[in-house]
Amino acid sequence: MKRWNGWGNADTDYPVPPPALDYLTKRLGHLDPAPDSPKETSLSAVTESRLPAHPLADMSVEARLTHARGQSMRDWVELRYGRVDSFPDAVAFPETDEDVRGLLKYARNAGARVIPYGGGTSVVGHINPSKSDAPVLTLSLEKMTRLLDLDETSRLATFQAGVAGPDLEKQLKARGYTLGHFPQSFEYSTLGGWVATRSSGQQSYHYGRIEQLFAGGIAETPRGRLEMKPVPASAAGPDVREMMLGSEGRLGVITQATVRVRSVPEAEAFFGVFFPSWEQGSDALREIVQNELPVSMLRLSNPLETEITLILSGKSWVGLADRGLRTIGYGNTRCLLVFAVTGSTRLFKRTRREVAALCRKFGGLFVGTAVGHTWEKNRFLSPYLRNTLWERGVAIDTLETALPWAQVREASRAIPQAIVDAMSKHNEKVLAFSHLSHVYRDGASVYTTFLFRLTADPDELLARWNDMKHHASLTLQKYGGTISHQHGVGMDHAPYLPAEKGALGMDALRAVCRSFDPDGMMNPGKLL
């Protein structure tokens, strides 16, 4: 069963080792968990539906509550403190494109707004209904999960857009293929959601971001069906497919997606390398990518994240490894790189050797697969850490950007510092740290995580979080970074989008939305 007020499956846990709790208490101060508001309190706040009956629409208070919020910090505060005050009037569960078209007609006739819903994993407010005089229909694609076609000659697979990551990979693997798109939300996020938010998987350096994997598809819009033909390339004017990428439900409902798939790789493994400093590690990453070594993933943690990662792992060998690393000169400034190699057996061996040699050039200590395997094993479990930390009095949130290499080093220090400075005004401590999670020839993604204490007062908690988020967002834009590398815009990032797109660019986006959705019925308040 899925948690109604947290991440993931209710039966899955990510225990926090006692030494890690001691560490967090020492760094943040006394931890005082806030009691959760009971589910019954939130259910009792669900008001009567304003929509007429429909055979595919569920108007139960349970369905309306469990589709009212996603996974943003604001969502968590509202759910955990019993403050949810807006709900969809119904949740519909179509099974075909025809069902979606009928539901859009039903919503239009009822004067309703429509929120497309995939896996509910948004961390920036994509799926939240706003308070409005108009009724709201949340349109869940959870029953639209089938593999519709597999063109093995062209290596194109067409899926219904509601398929979640594990089910998508299972259907492909049975035929010997993989998409290779593995965001941290892989367990629940969906193909349509990936397209609508321009998602990036953890191994996108090898497999490609979703915009490189998305070849075409179908969207049902308020003005009719949009077909995007899956051609390898085109010079036939601006790409309508690109308009749907990152559209966040504003243009319509993506119902089918054709994606570029590959054969399941012969070999894959994850490795660890320690560097004496952030400077040496980031220089090594830049040289690896600019020399085009065929790795599938590079993830470099700064010193604080390296320290916390090892403590939270709870592994018995961490203490011994720490003493050994310090003995040979890898002390408080050490940084951990996890890299993956994916492909043929022959390429695998050569790439592993070449990456290890290049890392040694920058002082890197290659430590084999122990650290890398631990990271790989936990990579889709780590979101569950939000649940266990919250229950012990610690909130955790993230933000991410991408910048040119010339700004990466300075920005990766300035963004966490902006968070620390913002929290100091509240006389509170925060642990803020970053890693480089995706790399490109011209730059990298800086992904920042911050941990801070809960408060008994939800308004105070949100005020602290908002200050940290705001100052970090201004800082990353100061250094020329995008407001979002992989999480999309939603509601949380919308105030910062004009600074990135410019006035003319924003006008163009509004015009595109009006063209597909002249009455403004699709997901209002998101993106724009």
C-alpha positions in Angstrom: 0.0 0.0 0.0 1.2 3.5 -0.9 1.8 6.0 1.9 -0.8 8.7 1.9 1.4 11.3 3.6 5.0 10.4 2.7 7.1 8.6 0.1 6.5 5.2 -1.3 5.3 1.9 -0.1 4.1 1.8 3.5 5.8 -1.5 4.1 9.3 -0.2 3.0 11.6 1.4 5.5 15.0 3.0 5.4 16.3 2.8 8.9 18.6 5.5 10.3 21.6 4.0 12.1 22.0 5.2 15.7 25.4 6.8 15.0 23.7 8.8 12.2 21.1 10.1 14.6 23.8 11.1 17.1 25.6 12.9 14.3 22.5 14.8 13.2 21.7 15.8 16.8 25.2 17.1 17.3 25.2 19.1 14.1 21.6 20.4 14.2 20.6 20.4 17.9 18.0 18.6 19.8 15.5 16.8 17.6 11.9 17.0 18.5 9.6 15.0 16.1 6.2 16.7 15.4 3.3 14.3 15.8 1.5 13.5 12.5 -2.1 14.6 12.0 -4.3 11.5 11.7 -5.6 10.7 8.2 -9.1 11.0 9.5 -8.6 14.7 10.1 -7.6 15.3 6.4 -10.4 13.1 5.2 -12.9 15.1 7.2 -11.7 18.3 5.4 -12.7 17.0 1.9 -15.8 18.9 0.9 -18.6 17.7 -1.3 -17.8 17.3 -5.0 -18.9 19.9 -7.4 -18.8 17.6 -10.5 -21.7 15.5 -11.9 -21.3 11.7 -11.8 -19.3 10.0 -14.5 -18.6 6.2 -14.8 -14.8 6.7 -14.8 -14.7 9.3 -12.0 -14.2 8.4 -8.3 -15.6 11.0 -6.0 -14.7 9.2 -2.7 -12.9 11.3 -0.1 -10.1 8.7 0.0 -9.3 9.1 -3.7 -9.6 12.8 -3.6 -7.2 13.1 -0.6 -4.6 10.7 -1.9 -4.4 12.6 -5.2 -4.4 16.1 -3.7 -0.7 16.6 -3.1 2.7 15.4 -4.3 6.1 15.2 -2.7 7.2 18.8 -2.3 8.1 20.2 1.1 5.0 22.3 1.1 3.0 19.2 0.4 4.6 17.3 3.2 3.9 20.1 5.7 0.2 20.3 4.6 -0.2 16.5 4.8 1.7 15.8 8.0 0.2 18.8 9.9 -3.3 18.3 8.6 -3.5 21.5 6.6 -4.6 20.3 3.2 -7.3 22.8 2.1 -7.9 22.1 -1.6 -8.8 18.8 -3.3 -9.8 17.6 -6.7 -13.6 17.1 -7.0 -13.1 13.7 -8.6 -10.3 11.4 -9.8 -10.8 9.7 -13.1 -9.1 6.5 -14.2 -9.2 6.2 -18.0 -7.9 3.1 -19.8 -7.7 4.3 -23.4 -7.2 7.4 -25.5 -10.9 7.4 -26.2 -11.6 7.5 -22.4 -9.3 10.5 -22.1 -11.0 12.4 -24.9 -14.4 11.7 -23.3 -13.2 12.9 -19.9 -11.8 16.1 -21.4 -15.3 16.7 -23.0 -16.9 15.9 -19.6 -14.7 18.4 -17.9 -15.3 21.1 -20.4 -19.1 20.7 -20.2 -18.8 20.9 -16.4 -16.6 24.0 -16.5 -13.9 22.0 -14.7 -10.1 22.3 -14.6 -8.1 19.2 -15.4 -4.9 18.0 -13.7 -3.0 15.1 -15.5 -1.6 12.7 -12.8 1.1 10.1 -13.3 2.8 8.7 -10.2 2.3 11.7 -7.9 6.1 12.1 -7.4 6.3 15.8 -8.2 8.5 17.8 -5.7 7.5 21.2 -7.1 3.7 21.3 -7.0 2.7 19.9 -10.4 -0.4 18.1 -9.3 -1.9 20.3 -6.7 -5.4 21.7 -7.2 -5.6 25.4 -6.4 -8.6 26.9 -4.5 -11.0 27.9 -7.2 -14.6 28.5 -8.0 -14.3 26.0 -10.8 -14.4 22.2 -10.0 -11.2 20.2 -10.6 -10.9 16.8 -12.2 -7.6 14.9 -11.6 -7.0 12.5 -14.5 -4.9 9.6 -13.3 -3.2 7.4 -16.0 -2.4 4.6 -13.6 -4.5 2.1 -15.7 -2.8 3.1 -19.0 0.4 0.9 -18.7 0.5 -1.3 -21.8 3.4 -1.8 -24.3 1.5 -1.1 -27.5 4.2 -1.8 -30.1 7.8 -2.7 -30.3 9.6 -2.0 -33.6 12.7 -4.2 -33.1 14.2 -3.1 -36.4 14.0 0.6 -35.5 14.3 -0.1 -31.8 11.2 2.0 -31.0 8.8 1.1 -28.3 5.4 2.7 -27.9 3.8 2.6 -24.4 0.7 4.0 -22.8 2.0 7.0 -20.9 0.9 5.9 -17.4 3.4 3.1 -17.2 5.7 3.4 -14.2 9.5 2.8 -14.4 9.6 -0.8 -13.0 6.7 -2.0 -15.1 8.2 -0.3 -18.2 11.5 -2.0 -17.7 9.9 -5.3 -17.0 8.0 -5.3 -20.2 11.1 -4.3 -22.2 13.4 -6.7 -20.5 11.1 -9.6 -21.4 12.0 -8.8 -25.0 15.7 -8.1 -24.4 15.6 -4.3 -24.3 15.9 -1.4 -21.8 15.0 2.3 -21.9 17.6 3.0 -19.3 15.8 6.0 -17.7 16.3 5.7 -14.0 15.3 8.9 -12.0 15.4 8.6 -8.2 11.6 8.5 -8.3 11.8 5.4 -10.7 9.7 3.3 -8.4 6.5 5.4 -9.0 7.1 8.1 -11.7 5.7 7.5 -15.1 6.7 7.8 -18.7 4.2 10.5 -19.4 5.4 12.4 -16.3 9.0 12.1 -17.5 8.1 13.7 -20.8 5.9 16.4 -19.3 8.7 17.5 -16.9 11.9 16.9 -19.0 13.1 14.2 -16.6 16.7 13.1 -16.4 17.7 9.6 -15.3 20.7 8.8 -13.1 22.5 7.2 -16.1 21.5 9.8 -18.7 25.1 10.3 -19.7 24.9 6.9 -21.4 21.2 6.5 -22.2 20.2 10.1 -22.7 17.8 12.5 -21.0 14.1 11.9 -21.8 14.1 14.5 -24.6 16.7 12.3 -26.4 14.7 9.2 -25.7 11.2 10.6 -26.6 10.8 10.0 -30.3 7.1 10.9 -30.6 3.7 10.1 -29.3 0.1 11.2 -28.9 -1.5 13.9 -26.7 -5.1 14.6 -26.2 -5.7 18.3 -25.9 -8.8 20.5 -25.4 -8.6 21.3 -29.2 -8.2 17.7 -30.3 -5.6 15.0 -30.8 -1.9 15.9 -31.4 0.1 13.2 -33.1 3.9 13.6 -33.0 5.4 11.2 -35.6 8.6 9.4 -34.5 11.1 10.3 -37.1 14.9 10.1 -36.4 15.4 13.8 -37.2 13.6 16.6 -39.0 14.3 20.1 -40.4 10.6 20.7 -41.0 10.3 23.8 -38.9 10.1 24.1 -35.1 9.6 20.8 -33.4 6.1 20.3 -32.0 7.4 17.4 -30.0 9.6 19.8 -28.1 6.6 21.8 -27.1 5.1 18.8 -25.4 8.4 18.1 -23.6 8.3 20.1 -20.3 4.7 21.2 -20.9 3.7 20.0 -17.4 0.1 19.3 -18.4 -0.6 22.8 -19.7 -1.2 21.7 -23.3 -3.1 18.4 -22.8 -2.7 14.8 -21.6 0.1 12.7 -23.0 -1.5 9.3 -23.6 1.2 7.5 -25.7 4.9 7.9 -26.0 7.3 6.3 -28.4 10.8 5.9 -27.0 14.2 4.8 -28.3 15.3 1.6 -26.6 18.5 -0.4 -26.5 19.5 -4.0 -26.0 20.0 -5.0 -22.3 23.8 -4.4 -21.7 26.2 -7.3 -21.4 28.0 -5.8 -18.4 27.4 -3.1 -15.8 29.0 -2.1 -12.5 29.3 0.9 -10.2 32.7 1.9 -8.7 34.0 4.3 -6.1 36.9 6.7 -6.2 38.0 9.1 -3.4 39.7 12.4 -4.2 41.7 14.5 -1.7 39.6 17.6 -2.6 36.6 18.9 -4.4 38.9 20.7 -6.9 40.7 17.6 -7.9 37.5 15.6 -8.2 35.6 18.2 -10.3 38.6 18.6 -12.6 38.7 14.8 -13.1 35.0 14.7 -14.0 35.4 17.5 -16.5 38.3 15.7 -18.2 36.5 12.4 -18.3 33.5 13.9 -20.1 35.5 16.2 -22.4 37.7 13.2 -23.3 34.4 11.3 -24.1 35.2 8.3 -22.0 32.0 6.1 -22.4 30.9 5.9 -18.7 27.2 5.7 -18.0 27.2 7.8 -14.8 29.4 10.2 -12.8 28.3 11.5 -9.4 30.8 13.5 -7.3 29.8 14.3 -3.7 31.4 17.3 -1.9 33.1 16.7 1.4 30.1 17.2 3.6 27.9 14.9 1.5 30.7 12.3 1.4 30.8 12.3 5.2 27.0 12.1 5.6 26.6 9.4 2.9 29.1 7.2 4.7 27.5 7.8 8.1 24.0 7.1 6.9 25.0 3.9 5.1 25.4 2.2 8.5 28.0 -0.2 7.0 30.3 -1.8 9.5 33.3 -1.1 7.4 32.8 2.7 7.4 34.9 3.3 10.6 37.8 1.2 9.4 37.7 2.8 5.9 37.7 6.3 7.5 40.8 5.6 9.5 42.5 4.0 6.6 41.7 7.0 4.3 43.0 9.5 6.8 46.2 7.6 7.2 47.0 7.9 3.6 46.0 11.6 3.4 42.3 11.6 2.4 41.0 13.6 5.3 38.2 16.1 5.9 38.2 17.5 2.4 37.9 14.1 0.6 35.2 13.7 -2.0 33.5 10.5 -3.2 32.9 9.8 -6.9 30.6 7.0 -7.9 30.8 6.1 -11.5 29.2 3.4 -13.6 30.3 1.6 -16.7 27.6 0.0 -18.9 27.9 -1.8 -22.2 29.7 -4.7 -23.9 32.1 -6.8 -21.9 35.1 -5.6 -24.0 34.1 -1.9 -23.7 33.4 -2.3 -20.0 36.9 -3.5 -19.1 38.6 -0.8 -21.2 36.5 2.0 -19.9 37.0 1.0 -16.2 40.7 0.9 -16.7 40.9 4.3 -18.5 38.6 6.1 -15.9 40.7 4.7 -13.0 43.9 5.9 -14.7 42.5 9.4 -15.3 41.3 9.6 -11.7 44.7 8.7 -10.5 46.1 11.6 -12.5 44.1 13.9 -10.2 44.9 12.1 -7.0 42.0 9.8 -7.1 42.1 6.5 -5.1 40.1 3.8 -6.9 38.4 1.6 -4.3 36.6 -0.9 -6.5 32.9 -1.9 -6.3 32.2 -1.9 -2.5 31.1 1.7 -2.3 29.5 1.7 -5.7 27.5 -1.4 -5.1 26.2 0.1 -1.8 25.1 3.2 -3.7 23.5 1.2 -6.5 21.6 -1.1 -4.0 20.1 1.9 -2.2 19.6 4.4 -5.1 15.8 3.9 -5.3 15.5 3.3 -1.5 17.1 6.6 -0.5 13.8 8.6 -1.0 12.5 6.6 1.9 15.0 8.3 4.1 12.7 11.4 4.1 10.1 9.3 6.0 12.4 8.1 8.7 14.2 11.4 9.2 10.9 13.2 9.4 9.7 10.8 12.1 12.9 11.7 14.1 12.5 15.4 13.8 14.5 16.2 10.6 13.2 17.6 7.3 15.1 17.1 4.1 14.7 18.8 0.8 16.6 19.3 -2.4 17.1 21.7 -5.3 19.1 21.4 -8.5 20.5 23.4 -11.4 22.9 23.1 -14.3 25.7 25.5 -15.2 28.7 25.9 -17.5 31.9 24.4 -16.1 33.4 27.9 -15.6 30.7 28.5 -12.9 30.3 25.0 -11.4 33.0 25.2 -8.8 32.1 28.5 -7.3 28.3 27.9 -7.6 28.6 24.5 -5.9 29.9 26.3 -2.8 27.7 29.4 -3.0 24.4 27.6 -3.2 24.8 25.6 0.1 26.2 28.7 1.8 23.1 30.7 0.8 21.0 28.1 2.5 23.2 28.2 5.7 23.0 32.0 5.7 19.3 32.1 5.3 18.8 29.7 8.2 21.1 31.6 10.4 18.7 34.5 10.4 16.3 32.1 12.2 19.0 31.2 14.7 18.9 27.7 13.3 21.5 25.3 11.9 21.2 23.4 8.6 23.3 20.8 6.9 23.5 21.8 3.2 25.7 19.9 0.7 26.0 19.3 -3.0 27.0 16.8 -5.6 27.5 16.9 -9.3 24.9 14.4 -10.6 24.9 14.8 -14.3 27.8 16.0 -16.5 28.0 17.4 -20.0 30.9 18.6 -22.2 30.1 22.2 -21.4 28.9 21.9 -17.8 27.3 19.9 -15.0 24.3 19.7 -12.7 24.7 20.8 -9.2 22.3 19.0 -6.9 21.9 20.4 -3.4 20.4 18.7 -0.4 19.6 20.3 3.0 18.6 18.9 6.3 17.0 21.0 9.1 15.0 20.6 12.3 11.2 20.3 12.3 9.2 22.8 14.4 5.9 22.4 16.2 4.5 25.4 14.2 4.0 24.5 10.5 4.0 28.2 9.5 7.4 28.7 11.1 8.7 25.6 9.4 7.4 26.8 6.0 8.9 30.2 6.6 12.3 28.7 7.2 12.1 26.4 4.2 10.9 29.3 2.0 13.8 31.5 3.0 16.3 28.8 2.2 14.7 27.8 -1.1 14.4 31.4 -2.2 18.0 32.5 -1.4 19.4 29.3 -3.0 17.3 29.9 -6.1 18.5 33.5 -6.4 22.1 32.3 -5.9 22.0 29.7 -8.6 20.4 32.2 -11.0 23.1 34.7 -10.1 25.7 32.2 -11.4 23.8 31.6 -14.7 22.2 28.3 -13.7 18.8 27.1 -14.8 16.1 27.1 -12.1 15.5 23.3 -12.8 17.8 20.7 -14.3 15.4 17.7 -13.8 12.4 18.5 -11.5 10.5 20.8 -13.8 8.8 24.1 -12.8 5.4 23.3 -11.3 4.3 26.0 -8.8 7.5 26.3 -6.6 9.8 27.3 -9.5 7.3 29.4 -11.5 8.3 32.7 -9.9 11.9 32.3 -11.1 11.1 31.2 -14.7 10.7 34.8 -16.2 14.3 35.6 -15.2 15.4 32.5 -17.3 13.1 32.8 -20.3 12.8 36.6 -20.6 9.6 38.6 -21.3 9.4 37.6 -24.9 10.0 33.9 -24.1 7.3 33.9 -21.5 4.8 35.5 -23.9 5.7 32.7 -26.4 5.0 30.1 -23.8 1.6 31.7 -22.9 0.7 31.8 -26.6 1.5 28.1 -27.1 -0.7 27.3 -24.1 -3.6 29.4 -25.5 -3.3 27.6 -28.9 -3.8 24.1 -27.4 -6.0 25.2 -24.5 -7.9 28.4 -25.3 -10.1 28.2 -22.3 -7.3 27.6 -19.8 -8.7 24.4 -18.4 -5.4 22.4 -18.3 -3.4 22.4 -15.0 -3.7 26.1 -14.2 -1.1 27.7 -12.0 1.7 25.4 -13.1 4.7 26.4 -15.2 3.2 29.9 -15.9 
